[in-house]
Amino acid sequence: MKFMRTFNKTAAAFVATMLCTATAYAETPEEFYKGKTVTLIVSAAPGGGADLYARAFVKYFSKHLPGTPNVIVSNIPGAGGLTAAAQLEHSEPRDGTVVAVLQRNNLYLPLVSAEKIAFDPQAVNWIGSLNKETYALVTWETSPVKTIDDLFSKPMTLGATSFNNENRTFPAVINQYLGGKIDIIAGYKGNDEIALAMERGEVQGRALTVTSLLSGNDASWIKEGKIHVVAQMGVEKNPAIPDVPLLLDYVKDPDAKMLFEFLFLPLQAGRPIAAPPEVPADRLAALRTAFEEAATDPDFTAELAKQNATVEMLKGDEIAAIVKTLYDSPENVVTAVKSLLKPQ
């Protein structure tokens, strides 16, 4: 028995020594990332707003990551960003070498979609967002709708992309809850195609982000008087268009207001960036710190300013808080959103 006690003490001491040795030689984030390549997935096609932000961001992200790894962009469009989101959660390495710029609707579609979606926004690790977004509703010069009051009393045609895209759901909720008379024509392949349809007279308006409004054709069209910026849609006014009315101010019914706020809240997450589940804690912390430092790097913000884009950083825990708010929404609000997203 004395021998066994001595043996057990010796074995315990040996295990403790091995654990201390392993801890002492544990790989630091700097050692791990040095010489590696980090992939920043963009859940949209090249050329759009998400891609613009990502490609401007990667060199600053690399600069602030420990070990200064190479950071590359990989575009994986499809299903409104959910193709990339599902891949991030289920298939990508969980070692901290892959992060993804997801879509705002990815924060709530799994909660309200009639289809089963292979992505859970509560399961991934949120890194942060580079900006907040606000939507604007614009009309062509020939449209009878030129002001927000016209929007509730005069008919117009509006171009949109996919059924669940914000450029369709926002006008649809105006129709359903504020008496709008908007004939929504969905199925266009992108903003550029809708812009061309406006010029041709196929449609009389569209909904788009203020970032796109101020950096695309619309910016020159505003100066030329070819379009009217009728309303802005978000939980708060965008300082870039301070004189444009906020649609939420016109929603008086409390239940309807909760629905509008549910739809608009993800705009606060702008371009949300996430890492897969189970990333080691020290590397996740390194990713978040590098993100915050890169997002506030003066050279990065100056580079975006040249493209008429702004940085309004949100940290990862702020994105997680938005997701929690959405998932804690009252059942009647969730049911109303489900109805809005269900094809008739």
N, C-alpha and C positions, 0 to 999 in steps of 0.2 A: 504493500500500500504506500509505504514511504517512497519507493521507487516510482510509482505511478504519479504521486503528487509532484515529485521532482521533475518527472517527464512532462507533465502537463504544464508546469511553470515554464520549463524550457521551451516547449512548443509555443506557448502563448507569447513568450518573449520573442521567439523567432518570427512569428506572424506579425507582431507589432513592429519589429524591425523592418520587415519586408514592406509593410504598409507605409511606414515612414519613408523608406527608400523610394517607393513608387511615387509618393506625394512629392518628394524632393525633386524627382526627375520628370514630373508631369509636364506635358508640353504646354507652354504658354500660348495664348492666342497669336502673339507675334511669331513664335516659332512655327505654329501651325500654318499661318497664312503666307509666310515668306516663300516666294517662288511658286505659289499656287495661282489658279485662275478662279475668280468668282464670277458666276453668271447672274446677270440681272435680267430676268424674264420680263417682257412687256406683253401684257395680255391683249394686244391690239396690233393692227397692221402698221408697218412703217409709215411715217409721214403725218400722223395725227398728233394731238396734244400730249398724250401719254408718252409717245415715242420721243417727242421734242424734249420733254423734261428729262427722260431717262438718258438720252444720248448726251445731253449737256451735263448731267449729274455724274456719270461714271468715273470720269478722271478725278473728280474731287472726292468721290467715295473711296477710290483707290488710295488717294493721297492721305486720307485720314484713317484708313484701316490699319491695324497693327501689321507690320511686315510688308506693307505696300504691295499687295497682290495685284495682278492684272485683273481688271473688271471689264467684262464684255456684255453686250446687249444681245438677247435672243428673243425675237418676236414670235409669240405663239397666239395668234388671234383665234377666235371661234366662240360661239355660244355666248356672246356678250361678256367675254372674259372668263367664263366658267370653265372652259377647256384648260386654260393655264392654271386656274385656281385649284381644280381637282388634281391636276398633275403635281402641283406644288405640295398639296396635302398628302397625297398617296404614293407618288412615284419618285420624287426628287430626293437626292441625298440629304440626310438630316445632320450633316456635319458642319453646316455654316457656310458652305460654298455656293449656295443657291438662294436667292431672294427673288421676289416678283412684285412688279407693279400691277395690282389688280384693278378691277373696275368698282365704282361705287355701288352699283346695284348688287355686287357680290356680297355686300354686307347684309342684305335683307332678302334677296330672292329665295335662298333655301328655306326661309321661314314662310313665305307666302305663295310660292309657286305650286301649281297643281301637279307638276311633274316632280319626280324624285331627282334631287340634285346631289351629286357626289362631292359636295363641298360643305364644310361646316366652318363658318367664320369665327366660331368660338374655339376651334381646335388649333388654329395656326398661331404663330407668334407675330404680333404686329410690331413693325419696326417704326413706322411713322408715316407722315404724308408731307409732300413738298408744298402743297397749296390747298386753299379752300376754293370752292367753285360756286358760282351763281349762274343761273340760267337767265337768258333774255329771250323774250318773244319779239321777233321783228317782222314787219310787213313791208311788202314792195310798194312803191309809190302809187301804183294803180289800185291798191287794195282799198275797199271802203273802210277798213279798220285802221285808224291812224292814232287813236288814243286808247287808254285802258277802258274808258267808258264805252267806246265803240265795240270793244271786245265782247261786252255782255249784251249787245243789242243788234249787231250787224253780222251777216254771214261772211265767211271767208274760207278759202282752201289753204291747207297747210301741208307741206311735205315732211315726211319722217322716214326713219330707217326701219329698224326691227320693231316688232310689236311691244316688246318689253323695254325698249330704250326710253330714256327720259324725254327724248324729243317727241315721243308719242304719248307717254303716260301723263306728262304734265298738261298738255293741251286737252287730253281726254278728261282729266279731273276738273278742268275748267268747265268743260261741257256739262259734266254730270252734277257738279255742285254749285256752279256760279251762273248757270244759264247761258254759257257760251254756245255759239252757233258755228263751230269750227268743223269743217269737213276735212278729216285727216286722211291723207293718202300715204300709207306706209309702203315700204318696199324699196326705197331708194338705197343705193349702195354706200352713200356717205354724204358728208356735208357739201363736198364739191358738186356732186350730182344734184343735190337739192338747190344749190345756188344757181346752177345752170337752168333748172326747171323754173326758178323764179324769173330769171331773165327772159325765158321763152314764154312766160305767161301760163305755164302749166299749173303752177301753184302761186299763192299770193303771200306766203310767209313761211317761217320756220322757227323752231326753238333751238337755241344753241348756247354753249357756255359763253360767258363774258370774255374768257381768255381767247376763244376763237373769234368772237365778235370784234375784238380790238386788234387782232393780229392777222386777220384774213381779208378777203375781198370786202367784207362788210365795213371794215374801217374806212376804206375809201368811199364806199357807197354812202356812209353816214355823212361824210363831208360834202358829197355831191348831192345830197338830199334824195337819193334813190330809195332809201329805206327809212322806216320809222321804228324806233325802239319803243315798243308799246308798254312792256312790263318787265320787271325782273322777278325771278322766282328763287327763293331761298329763305332761310330762317332769319336772315338779316340783310340789310342793304349792302351792296357792293360799293365801296367808295369810288370806284372807277367810273360809275354812272350814277352819281348821287341824285340827279334830278328825275330819274326814271322811277315811277311808282313801284312799290313792293306789293306784289299780288297778295301776300299774306294779310296785309292791312285791310283787304276787301272781303276777307272771310270772317263772317260774324257768327255763324252757327258753331257752338263749342265742339260738337262731334266732328263736323267737317274740318274744323281747324286742327284737331288732333290728327286727322288723316293727312292733311297738307303737310303738317310738321313731320310726320313719319316719312313722307316721300322726300321732303326737302332736307332732312337732317343728314343723310349720307353725303350731301354736297359739301358739308363741313370737312369731310374726309378727303376731298379733292382727288388726289392720286395715291391711294393707300398702298403701302409697301409691306409685305409680309415675308416671314421665313417659315419653313415647314415646322411641324411639331417636333419635339424631342431634340432640338438643337442644344448642345451642351451649354450650360448656363454662362460660362465665362465667354464663350464665343458669341452668344446671343447679346450679352452685355456689350461686347466689343462692336458688334454690328450696330446696335442702337446708338452707342456713343459716336461712332464714325458717321452715322447718318446725321445726327444732330450737328456735329461739327462741320460736315460738308454742306449741309443745308444753310448754315449761317456763314459760310465762307464768303467774304466780300467779293472775291473773284467770280464765284458761282452766281451770286445774285446780280452782279454787274453783267455777266454774260447773258443771263435770262432777260434782263432789262432791255438789252439790245434787240431782243425778239418780242418786245412788248408783253413779256410774261413776268409774273411776280412770284415771290416765295413767301408763303405764310405757313411756316412749319407747325405740324402737330406731332407730338411724341407718340410712341407706341401705346402707352397706357391711355392716351386720349382717344385713339382709334378704338381700343378695346372697350372704353366707356361708351362710345357711340353704339357699338354692337350690342352691349348690354342693354342700353336704353331701348333699342329697337326690339330686342327679344323680350323685354319686359312690358311691351305695349299691351294695352287692353285688348281683349279678344274681339270686341266689336270693330276696333281699328284694323286688326289683322284680317278679319273677315272682309271688311270693305276693300282693303288693298287686294286681296285674293280675287274679289269680284271684278275689280278694275283691270286686273291682268289676265282675266279669263276671256279668251276669244268668244265673241257672241255667235 
